[in-house]
Amino acid sequence: MLQKISGTSKPIVIFVTAYDNYALKAFDVDAFDFLLKPFKDERFFRTIDKVLKISKSEANSYFEKRIIELFNLYKLKSEKGNSQFKLPVKQGNKTVLLNPENIFYIKASGCYSEIFTEDKKYVLRDSLTNLCDLLDNDLFVRVHRSSIVNITHVKEIVHSDFSEIDARMSNEKLVHISKSHKKEFLKKIGI
């Protein structure tokens, strides 16, 4: 769990376990201390004293940073998840404003991106990386270096040889999931 925490400041963590082989891993993730069971009360209270000696200004500073990070994360999520967001796609002499919810999947095509909806394909001169940044990452997931899918339009997962998978979309099209993106994709859809 500690490895998933991003940012420079981490919570104060004390490992308490009966397995001494976790000691190195504990300190690799900057654990404050490591208590090996069984331990004496004296050892426990010495660790607690060390925690309590952390200055109040350090603790307040850490708390303030975490609150600011939380508000920034909420603001970013609100902006991305805003249902009024439309993806502008220039088509000839007009600009179509696509509702991201209607996008089934996106494929890279050279320096363009092909955006597929239920019944139409739009071409946009933009990279998949930029589109990933624009679109809500709770709905859209990169499944291949050349593909993004909207997980709400994934109808089923098709298993093939060599533990490879494809996503069958609501419009019956198959999108290949690369091995390097498979784990993230399956996690995103809840498997």
C-alpha positions in Angstrom: 0.0 0.0 0.0 2.8 2.4 0.8 4.3 2.0 -2.7 1.0 3.3 -4.1 1.2 6.5 -2.1 2.6 9.3 -4.4 4.1 12.5 -3.4 7.1 13.4 -1.3 5.6 13.3 2.1 4.3 10.0 3.4 2.5 9.1 6.7 4.5 7.9 9.7 4.5 4.2 9.4 5.6 1.6 11.9 5.7 -2.0 10.8 4.7 -4.6 13.4 5.2 -8.2 12.3 6.4 -11.6 13.3 8.4 -12.0 10.0 11.9 -10.5 10.0 12.2 -10.9 6.3 10.0 -7.8 5.8 12.5 -5.5 7.6 14.4 -4.5 4.5 11.1 -3.9 2.5 9.9 -1.7 5.4 12.9 0.6 5.3 12.8 0.6 1.5 9.5 2.4 1.8 10.8 4.8 4.5 9.1 3.2 7.5 9.7 5.1 10.7 10.4 1.9 12.7 10.1 -1.9 12.6 8.9 -3.9 15.5 9.5 -7.6 15.4 7.1 -9.8 17.4 7.3 -10.7 20.1 8.6 -7.4 21.5 8.8 -6.0 25.0 6.7 -3.1 26.2 9.9 -1.1 26.6 10.7 -1.4 22.9 7.1 -0.4 21.9 7.1 2.7 24.1 10.5 3.8 22.9 9.1 3.9 19.3 6.0 5.8 20.5 8.3 8.3 22.2 10.2 8.8 19.0 6.9 9.5 17.2 5.8 12.0 19.8 9.1 13.9 19.6 8.4 14.9 16.0 7.9 18.6 16.3 4.5 20.1 16.1 5.5 22.4 13.3 6.6 19.3 11.3 3.3 17.6 12.0 1.3 20.7 11.1 3.3 21.3 8.0 2.7 17.7 6.8 -1.0 18.0 7.6 -1.3 21.2 5.7 0.4 19.8 2.7 -1.9 16.8 2.7 -5.0 19.0 2.8 -3.8 21.1 -0.1 -3.0 18.0 -2.1 -6.5 16.7 -1.3 -8.2 19.9 -2.5 -6.1 20.0 -5.7 -7.0 16.4 -6.4 -10.7 17.1 -5.9 -10.5 20.2 -8.1 -8.7 18.3 -10.9 -11.3 15.4 -10.7 -14.1 18.0 -10.8 -12.7 19.6 -13.9 -12.1 16.3 -15.7 -15.4 14.8 -14.6 -17.5 17.9 -15.5 -20.4 16.6 -17.6 -20.4 19.8 -19.5 -16.9 19.1 -21.0 -17.1 18.5 -24.8 -14.3 17.4 -27.0 -14.0 19.8 -29.9 -13.3 18.1 -33.2 -12.8 20.2 -36.4 -14.7 18.7 -39.3 -14.3 20.8 -42.5 -15.8 24.3 -41.8 -17.4 23.3 -38.5 -16.3 22.1 -35.1 -18.3 19.1 -33.6 -18.5 19.1 -29.8 -18.3 15.5 -28.8 -19.7 14.3 -25.5 -17.0 12.0 -24.1 -19.7 9.6 -22.9 -20.6 8.9 -26.5 -17.0 7.9 -27.4 -16.6 4.1 -27.6 -12.8 4.0 -28.4 -10.0 6.0 -29.9 -7.2 4.6 -32.2 -3.9 6.3 -33.2 -3.3 6.8 -36.9 0.0 8.5 -37.5 -0.2 12.0 -36.0 -4.0 11.8 -35.9 -6.5 10.1 -33.6 -9.5 8.3 -34.9 -12.5 8.7 -32.5 -15.2 6.1 -32.8 -18.7 6.7 -31.6 -21.7 4.3 -32.1 -22.2 5.2 -35.8 -19.4 7.6 -36.8 -15.7 8.1 -37.0 -14.1 11.5 -36.3 -10.5 12.4 -37.1 -8.6 14.7 -34.8 -5.0 16.0 -35.1 -3.9 15.2 -31.6 -2.0 12.4 -29.8 -3.5 9.7 -27.6 -1.4 11.0 -24.7 -3.0 14.4 -24.9 -6.4 12.9 -25.2 -5.7 10.7 -22.1 -5.0 13.9 -20.2 -8.2 15.6 -21.4 -10.6 12.7 -20.8 -11.8 11.4 -17.5 -9.4 8.6 -16.4 -12.2 7.0 -14.5 -13.9 6.2 -17.8 -11.1 6.1 -20.3 -8.1 3.7 -20.1 -5.2 3.3 -22.4 -5.2 -0.4 -23.5 -2.5 -0.3 -26.1 0.1 2.2 -27.3 -2.4 2.9 -30.1 -5.7 2.5 -28.4 -7.9 4.0 -25.7 -11.3 2.6 -24.7 -14.3 4.0 -22.8 -14.9 1.3 -20.2 -18.6 2.0 -20.1 -18.8 0.7 -23.6 -16.9 -2.5 -23.1 -19.5 -5.3 -23.6 -17.3 -8.3 -23.0 -13.7 -9.6 -22.8 -12.6 -12.1 -25.4 -9.8 -14.4 -24.4 -7.5 -15.7 -27.1 -4.3 -17.8 -27.3 -1.2 -17.0 -25.1 -3.3 -15.3 -22.4 -4.1 -12.3 -24.7 -7.4 -10.5 -24.5 -9.5 -8.2 -26.6 -12.4 -5.9 -25.5 -15.6 -6.3 -27.5 -17.2 -2.9 -27.5 -21.0 -2.1 -27.6 -20.8 -1.7 -31.3 -19.3 -5.2 -31.7 -15.8 -4.0 -32.7 -12.8 -5.7 -31.1 -10.0 -3.6 -29.5 -6.8 -5.5 -28.7 -5.5 -5.1 -25.1 -1.7 -5.2 -25.0 0.1 -7.3 -22.4 1.6 -4.2 -20.8 -1.8 -2.5 -20.3 -3.8 -5.7 -19.5 -3.4 -5.5 -15.7 -4.5 -1.8 -15.5 -7.4 -2.5 -17.9 -8.7 -5.4 -15.9 -8.4 -3.4 -12.6 -10.3 -0.6 -14.2 -13.2 -2.8 -15.1 -13.2 -4.5 -11.8 -11.7 -7.9 -12.6 
